[in-house]
Amino acid sequence: MIDILYFASLRERVGLRRERVETKAATVAALIDELVALDEAHALAFEDRRAIRAAVDQELAEPDTPLTGAREVAFFPPMTGG
């Protein structure tokens, strides 16, 4: 089991702040594939995967980052500044 956290527009699209999922995904990208397959809300949230940022156990992660031993993955849109 792994905890998934959603922030900002991703949270709004998925409709959840957090969920716990059973996954066999080996990488962040594979986890996104599994989430997209869950339902239309998840598919909509991850429609522009290049714009999504991830953190694995509070460390910034790339799509090929392994999930071995991970307890938490957070997804968030790119930050805008001002």
C-alpha positions in Angstrom: 0.0 0.0 0.0 1.1 3.5 -0.8 -0.3 6.9 0.2 -1.0 9.2 -2.7 -1.4 13.0 -2.0 -2.8 15.4 -4.5 -2.3 19.2 -4.5 -4.0 22.2 -6.0 -5.7 21.5 -9.4 -4.9 17.8 -9.2 -6.8 17.6 -5.9 -9.8 19.4 -7.4 -9.9 17.1 -10.4 -9.5 13.9 -8.5 -11.8 15.1 -5.7 -9.5 13.8 -3.0 -6.6 15.2 -0.9 -5.2 11.8 -0.2 -5.9 8.1 -1.0 -4.2 4.9 -0.2 -3.8 2.5 -3.1 -2.5 -1.0 -3.6 0.1 -0.8 -6.4 2.4 -3.0 -8.3 4.0 0.0 -10.0 7.8 0.0 -10.1 8.1 3.7 -11.0 6.3 7.0 -10.7 5.3 6.8 -14.3 3.9 3.3 -13.9 1.9 4.5 -10.8 0.4 7.3 -12.9 -0.6 4.7 -15.5 -2.4 2.7 -12.8 -4.1 5.9 -11.5 -5.3 7.0 -14.9 -6.9 3.6 -15.4 -8.9 3.9 -12.2 -11.6 6.4 -13.5 -12.3 9.5 -15.6 -11.4 11.9 -12.7 -7.9 10.5 -12.4 -7.5 10.4 -16.2 -8.4 14.0 -16.4 -6.1 15.0 -13.5 -3.1 13.4 -15.3 -3.9 14.3 -18.9 -0.8 16.5 -19.2 1.7 14.3 -17.6 4.7 16.5 -18.6 3.3 19.3 -16.4 2.8 17.1 -13.3 5.5 17.1 -10.7 6.0 14.3 -8.1 7.7 13.7 -4.8 8.5 10.3 -3.4 8.7 10.3 0.4 9.1 14.1 0.2 11.9 14.1 -2.3 11.4 15.5 -5.8 11.1 12.6 -8.2 11.3 12.0 -12.0 8.9 9.7 -13.8 11.5 6.9 -13.8 12.1 7.2 -10.0 11.7 3.7 -8.4 8.9 3.2 -5.8 10.6 0.3 -4.0 10.1 0.9 -0.3 8.2 4.2 -0.9 5.4 5.1 1.6 4.1 8.2 0.0 3.9 9.8 -3.4 2.7 13.4 -3.8 1.6 14.9 -7.1 1.3 18.6 -7.8 1.1 20.9 -10.8 4.0 23.2 -11.7 4.5 26.1 -9.4 3.9 29.6 -10.7 5.6 32.5 -9.1 5.2 36.1 -8.6 
